[in-house]
Amino acid sequence: MRHLSVLLLLAAACADPGIDEDTALNDSDTDAVQGTDADTEAETDTDADGDGDTEGDFGDPITSDGLENRTYAIDYDDVTWVAPAGASLISGQIPVEYILLHIEDADAQAETIAAVGALGVTGSTGVEQDTCQDVFSFGEQSFTTNPLFNVGPTTLTFPVQGQDVDITNANIQATFVEDGDAITDISIAGRLDTRDFAGITDIDVCATLGIFGASCTACPDGAMLCLDVLLTVDRAEAEDDLVFDPNLVPGGPNCR
């Protein structure tokens, strides 16, 4: 299997003391810290006005009119897997084009925001909602940090070789630009159960990523087979021509 060959080469590189660690590891992987708490990393404050005070300092609030019913397309090619260490060995196996974030409601006065999401594909009109995959709901959340927001938790499901790979307890945090035409400083934090890769690869994911310093943690059922994950993206644009159906029932002749 191609992925197994790649993993064995990387494992051999790390085991050979004569090989420079930087050669064996992807730069983004070496920056990840063992045991990163993805939820904690996703909640980093920013000093928007440069006054040195990051507490509640997120920039100017945005009006609700610029947000409702807008869909933001996160290009998977722009995603960096910050954690776990060595994550590029699994991220490359997830054949996703876009992660869509659709704002159903944003109330600046009530300081609430509600969002749903889905996977996106490239269609005849540009970015389109994947009609073969379920919509995931983030529910209604506090919007007191407008224009910064954090929605979730939910489960992000990615189809991989006929089966699902889930990031559970997933939260998305980002900041709206002034006119609502894009979101920036995006982070996706959650937990991945390595058992989802059974049947996709015959390697021991926890043991292999352990070469790079990653550690599997307890899953909800107590099995030490889960990984805290953190994904980041610099910017995602609003796709105003995209027709998003929050009540989509997946199916169709082109679905497997």
Secondary structure, DSSP 8 states (H G I E B T S, - for coil): -HHHHHHHHHHHHHH-TTS-HHHHS-HHHHTS-TT--HHHHTT----TTSSS--TT---S---GGGTTT-EEEEEGGG-EEEESTTTHHHHTT----EEEEEEEEEETTTTEEEEEEEEEEEETTEEEE-TTS--EEEEEEE-TTTTEEEEEEEEEEEEETTEEEEEEEEEEEEEE-TTSSEEEEEEEEEEEEGGGGBTTB-S-HHHHHHTTT---B--TTS-S-EEEEEEEEEEEEE-TT----TT-----TT--
